[in-house]
Amino acid sequence: MRKWCPNYDKEDALDTVLEVPIPEEMFTNMGSNAAHRWQNMCALMRAQISGDKSMHLQSKSNNEFMALLKLVGSPLIPFQVQMDQGLRRPIKDCSIEASTAKYIVQQYVAATGGPAALNAMNSMYAVGQVKMQASEMHPGDDSVHAKGKSEVGGFVLWQKNPDLWYLELVVAGFKVSAGSDGKLAWNQSSSQPSHAIRGPPRPLRRLFQGLDPRCTANLFSDAVCIGEQKINNEDCFTLKLETPSNILKAQSASHTEITHHTIWGYFSQRTGVLVKFVDTKLVRMKHIKGHGVFWETSTESIIEDYRYIEGINVAHSGKTVTTLHRYGGSLNHKRKIEEFWRIEEVDFNINGLSMDCFLPPADLKREQEGGDQ
């Protein structure tokens, strides 16, 4: 990962530190020579869109590419995770499915470092790189396969408990930012304005890809065990969470209705860690003529390469596959996006990580303050 670039304007000047480290392959593809690459890097750091009009991720336009980056790179889960609750929950006085899930979560806590280590976490920092590949929008119900050119990029993630987090993702010269200050969740891109996300702040999905065991344990403490399944030749317990209707309603809008959002976690019976994280979301787009169009998003993450960092067992690589299915009326199309990710650096309990690190963009902050008056 390239973390800095030479200052070509002044030979005796210090190197420029990149806000988002990028893979060497991405930097090499940014121009034919060092000067051209540096110009493109400067434009990227200023969040200006790339001049390359090629078919990024098999998309038809730059706006579509940005929408795909937001969808795959910075999605939220539907639940708020309560961190003031203990990692050990009472198993009695609940159904056999719920008590089994609580026991499985206790084994997961032990496998990822134990209650003392996880409760000592108050913040986190991670740097990773990604490689994305996608299919065209494919008509019909047949299976689709990602193919064509893959795009590489990198990301930086800062977190201070689940409601305070900030992500920057750079892929193929495009940049997506997303964050939460504990009151407002938002995202923005290098080509589109800032956008506030409906409902209360929620955690970033990427945190549950093996990066934050404490959040994961608290999330699945209210799940039920629905059986067993083999994942990559690993026998796993399957835990399931259904989003209540009142939460779905709070996250819906006047022209969109979230019909369901379900989460599954697959925990290894041998090691106790999370090896697969899945969520499926169905959204109905309301039309004036009464005909609704449905968007179903199914995202599956395989989580691998667990290593201990400061006593906490963290996953360092994996693969996420997102399938989009649009249907209703005369529409019936599918497409698939694959993301391979690898964590290059991770650390916990970051000194100096204040609330200023999680402030929303200025335009959203002004809107929020205006609404409070």
C-alpha positions in Angstrom: 0.0 0.0 0.0 1.3 3.5 -0.9 0.9 5.8 2.1 2.7 8.9 0.7 3.9 10.4 -2.5 7.0 12.6 -3.3 6.4 16.3 -3.6 7.3 16.9 -7.3 6.8 20.7 -7.0 9.7 21.0 -4.5 12.5 18.5 -4.5 13.6 19.3 -0.9 10.0 19.3 0.5 8.6 16.5 2.7 6.6 13.7 1.1 2.8 14.1 1.0 0.9 11.8 3.3 -2.2 10.3 1.7 -5.4 10.4 3.7 -6.3 7.0 2.2 -3.5 4.6 1.4 -3.9 3.1 -2.0 -2.5 -0.2 -3.6 0.6 0.2 -5.7 -1.3 -1.2 -8.6 -3.8 1.7 -8.5 -1.1 4.3 -8.3 0.7 2.8 -11.3 -2.6 3.0 -13.3 -3.1 6.7 -12.6 -0.9 7.9 -15.4 1.9 7.2 -17.9 4.6 8.9 -15.9 5.4 10.2 -12.4 4.3 13.7 -13.1 0.9 12.7 -14.5 0.3 10.3 -11.7 1.0 13.0 -9.2 -1.4 15.4 -10.9 -4.1 12.7 -10.7 -3.3 12.0 -7.1 -3.7 15.7 -6.2 -7.1 15.8 -7.9 -8.1 12.6 -6.0 -7.1 14.1 -2.7 -9.2 17.1 -3.5 -12.1 14.7 -4.1 -12.4 15.6 -7.8 -13.8 12.9 -10.1 -11.4 11.1 -12.3 -11.3 12.1 -16.0 -11.3 8.4 -17.0 -14.7 7.7 -18.7 -14.1 3.9 -19.0 -16.7 1.4 -18.0 -16.0 1.2 -14.3 -17.4 -2.0 -12.8 -19.4 -2.6 -15.9 -21.4 0.5 -15.2 -22.9 2.8 -17.8 -22.0 6.1 -16.2 -19.9 7.7 -13.5 -23.0 8.3 -11.3 -23.9 4.6 -11.6 -20.4 3.6 -10.6 -20.6 5.9 -7.5 -23.9 4.4 -6.6 -22.4 0.9 -6.7 -19.4 2.0 -4.6 -21.8 3.4 -1.9 -23.9 0.2 -2.0 -21.0 -2.2 -1.7 -18.4 -0.1 0.1 -20.4 1.7 2.8 -23.8 0.0 3.6 -25.3 0.1 7.1 -27.0 -2.7 9.0 -30.6 -2.0 10.2 -30.0 -2.3 13.9 -28.5 0.0 16.5 -26.0 -2.0 18.7 -26.2 -1.2 22.4 -22.8 -1.1 23.9 -23.9 -0.4 27.4 -25.1 -4.0 27.8 -22.8 -6.7 29.1 -21.3 -9.3 26.8 -22.6 -12.0 29.0 -26.4 -12.2 28.7 -28.6 -14.5 30.9 -29.5 -17.7 29.1 -32.5 -18.7 31.2 -36.1 -17.4 30.7 -36.0 -17.5 26.8 -36.8 -19.9 24.0 -34.4 -22.8 23.3 -33.5 -21.1 20.0 -32.7 -17.8 21.7 -30.8 -19.5 24.6 -28.8 -21.6 22.1 -27.8 -18.4 20.2 -26.7 -16.7 23.5 -24.5 -19.7 24.3 -22.9 -19.6 20.7 -22.2 -15.9 21.2 -20.5 -16.6 24.5 -18.2 -19.1 22.7 -17.6 -16.4 20.0 -16.6 -13.9 22.7 -14.1 -16.4 24.1 -12.7 -17.2 20.7 -12.1 -13.5 19.8 -10.3 -12.5 23.0 -12.6 -12.9 26.0 -14.9 -10.3 27.8 -12.0 -8.4 29.4 -10.2 -7.7 26.1 -13.3 -6.9 24.2 -14.7 -4.6 26.9 -11.4 -2.7 27.0 -11.9 -1.7 23.3 -12.9 2.0 23.0 -11.8 2.8 19.5 -10.4 1.2 16.3 -8.4 2.1 13.2 -8.1 -0.1 10.1 -6.5 0.3 6.7 -7.4 -2.1 3.9 -7.3 -2.7 0.2 -10.1 -3.9 -2.1 -10.5 -5.4 -5.6 -14.0 -5.1 -7.1 -15.5 -6.8 -10.1 -19.1 -6.7 -11.4 -21.5 -8.0 -14.1 -23.8 -6.1 -16.4 -27.5 -5.8 -15.5 -28.7 -9.2 -16.7 -32.4 -9.8 -17.7 -34.3 -12.7 -16.2 -33.9 -14.9 -13.2 -30.8 -16.8 -14.3 -27.7 -16.7 -12.3 -25.2 -13.9 -13.1 -21.4 -13.9 -12.9 -19.0 -11.0 -12.3 -16.6 -10.6 -15.2 -14.5 -8.1 -17.0 -12.1 -5.5 -15.7 -11.6 -5.4 -11.9 -10.9 -2.2 -10.1 -8.6 -1.8 -7.1 -8.6 0.7 -4.2 -8.1 1.2 -0.6 -10.0 2.4 2.5 -9.5 3.8 6.0 -11.9 3.2 8.8 -12.0 5.0 12.2 -14.4 3.9 14.9 -15.3 4.9 18.5 -18.1 2.5 19.5 -20.7 1.7 16.9 -22.4 5.1 16.6 -19.2 7.0 16.0 -17.4 5.9 12.8 -15.9 7.4 9.6 -15.0 5.6 6.4 -13.1 6.8 3.3 -13.0 4.5 0.3 -11.1 5.2 -2.9 -11.5 2.9 -6.0 -10.3 3.6 -9.5 -9.9 7.3 -8.9 -13.3 7.8 -7.3 -13.8 8.5 -3.6 -16.7 7.7 -1.2 -16.9 9.0 2.3 -19.5 7.9 5.0 -19.8 8.5 8.7 -21.8 8.9 11.8 -21.5 11.4 14.6 -23.9 9.5 17.0 -26.9 11.6 15.9 -26.6 11.7 12.1 -25.4 9.1 9.6 -24.4 10.3 6.1 -22.5 9.6 2.9 -21.0 11.6 0.1 -18.9 11.1 -3.0 -16.5 13.0 -5.3 -19.3 13.5 -7.8 -22.5 13.7 -5.7 -23.6 16.0 -2.8 -23.8 14.8 0.8 -26.8 12.7 1.7 -28.2 12.1 5.2 -29.4 8.5 5.9 -32.9 8.1 7.4 -33.4 6.7 10.8 -31.2 6.7 13.9 -27.4 6.2 13.4 -26.4 2.6 12.8 -23.1 0.7 12.5 -21.3 0.2 9.2 -21.6 -3.3 7.7 -17.8 -3.5 7.2 -17.3 -3.6 11.0 -19.0 -7.0 11.1 -16.7 -8.5 8.6 -14.5 -9.8 11.5 -13.1 -6.3 12.5 -15.2 -5.6 15.6 -15.9 -8.7 17.7 -17.6 -6.6 20.5 -20.1 -5.1 18.1 -20.8 -8.5 16.5 -21.3 -10.2 19.9 -23.8 -7.5 21.0 -25.6 -7.7 17.7 -26.2 -11.4 17.7 -27.0 -11.6 21.4 -30.7 -11.1 20.5 -30.6 -13.6 17.6 -32.1 -17.1 17.4 -30.3 -20.3 16.3 -32.1 -21.8 13.3 -29.8 -24.8 12.7 -26.5 -25.8 11.3 -24.8 -25.4 7.9 -21.5 -26.2 6.3 -19.5 -23.2 5.0 -16.3 -23.9 3.1 -16.2 -27.4 4.7 -16.6 -25.8 8.1 -19.5 -27.0 10.3 -21.3 -23.8 11.5 -24.2 -22.7 13.7 -26.6 -20.4 11.9 -27.9 -17.4 13.9 -30.7 -15.2 12.5 -32.0 -11.7 13.2 -35.2 -10.2 11.8 -35.6 -6.4 11.7 -38.8 -5.4 13.6 -41.5 -3.6 11.6 -41.2 -0.3 13.6 -37.5 -0.1 12.7 -38.2 -0.8 9.0 -40.8 2.0 9.1 -38.4 4.5 10.6 -35.9 3.8 7.8 -38.4 4.0 5.0 -39.3 7.2 3.1 -42.4 8.5 1.3 -41.4 6.9 -2.0 -39.6 3.8 -0.6 -40.8 1.1 1.7 -38.3 -1.4 3.3 -40.3 -4.6 3.4 -37.7 -6.7 5.2 -34.1 -6.7 6.3 -32.7 -10.0 7.7 -29.3 -10.8 9.0 -27.6 -14.2 9.4 -24.3 -15.1 11.1 -22.5 -18.4 10.6 -20.2 -19.3 13.5 -17.7 -22.1 13.3 -18.4 -25.0 15.6 -14.6 -25.8 15.7 -13.1 -22.4 16.3 -16.1 -20.3 17.5 -15.4 -17.4 15.2 -17.7 -15.8 12.6 -17.0 -17.2 9.2 -19.9 -15.8 7.1 -22.1 -12.7 7.5 -25.2 -12.3 5.3 -28.0 -9.8 5.0 -30.9 -9.5 2.6 -32.9 -6.3 2.1 -36.1 -5.8 0.1 -37.2 -2.3 -0.8 -40.4 -1.4 -2.7 -40.2 1.7 -4.8 -43.6 3.4 -4.8 -44.9 4.8 -8.1 -47.7 7.4 -8.7 -49.5 4.9 -11.0 -49.6 2.4 -8.3 -47.2 -0.1 -9.8 -44.3 -0.9 -7.4 -40.8 -1.9 -8.4 -38.8 -4.0 -6.0 -35.1 -3.9 -5.3 -33.7 -6.9 -3.4 -30.1 -6.7 -2.2 -28.4 -9.8 -0.9 -24.9 -9.4 0.5 -22.7 -12.4 1.6 -19.3 -12.0 3.2 -16.9 -14.9 3.7 -14.5 -14.0 6.5 -11.0 -15.5 6.8 -7.5 -15.1 8.1 -8.1 -14.4 11.8 -5.0 -13.0 13.7 -4.6 -11.7 17.2 -4.0 -7.9 17.5 -3.4 -6.7 21.1 -5.3 -9.8 22.4 -8.3 -9.5 20.0 -8.8 -12.0 17.2 -9.5 -10.0 14.0 -10.1 -11.2 10.5 -7.7 -9.9 7.9 -9.2 -11.0 4.5 -12.4 -12.1 2.9 -14.8 -11.9 -0.1 -18.1 -10.1 -0.3 -20.6 -10.9 -3.0 -23.6 -8.6 -3.5 -26.5 -9.5 -5.8 -29.0 -6.9 -6.9 -32.4 -8.1 -8.2 -34.8 -5.5 -9.6 -38.3 -6.8 -10.5 -42.0 -5.7 -10.7 -44.2 -4.9 -13.6 -42.2 -5.6 -16.8 -38.8 -5.3 -15.1 -36.7 -8.4 -14.1 -33.0 -7.8 -14.0 -30.0 -9.0 -11.9 -26.4 -8.0 -11.4 -23.6 -9.2 -9.2 -20.7 -7.3 -7.6 -17.7 -9.1 -6.0 -15.3 -7.5 -3.6 -12.1 -9.1 -2.4 -10.7 -7.2 0.6 -7.6 -7.5 2.8 -6.7 -5.7 6.0 -3.2 -4.2 5.9 -3.2 -2.5 9.3 -5.4 -2.5 12.4 -5.1 -1.1 15.8 -7.2 -0.4 18.9 -7.7 2.3 21.5 -6.4 5.2 19.4 -5.1 8.2 21.4 -6.5 11.6 20.4 -9.6 10.3 18.6 -12.1 13.0 19.5 -15.6 13.9 18.3 -14.1 16.3 15.8 -13.0 13.2 13.8 -16.6 12.2 13.2 -18.2 15.5 12.2 -20.6 15.4 9.3 -20.0 17.5 6.1 -20.6 21.3 6.7 -23.8 21.4 4.5 -25.5 18.6 6.5 -24.4 20.1 9.8 -26.0 23.4 8.8 -29.3 21.6 7.9 -29.2 19.6 11.1 -28.7 22.8 13.2 -31.4 24.6 11.3 -33.9 21.8 12.0 -33.1 21.9 15.7 -34.1 25.5 16.0 
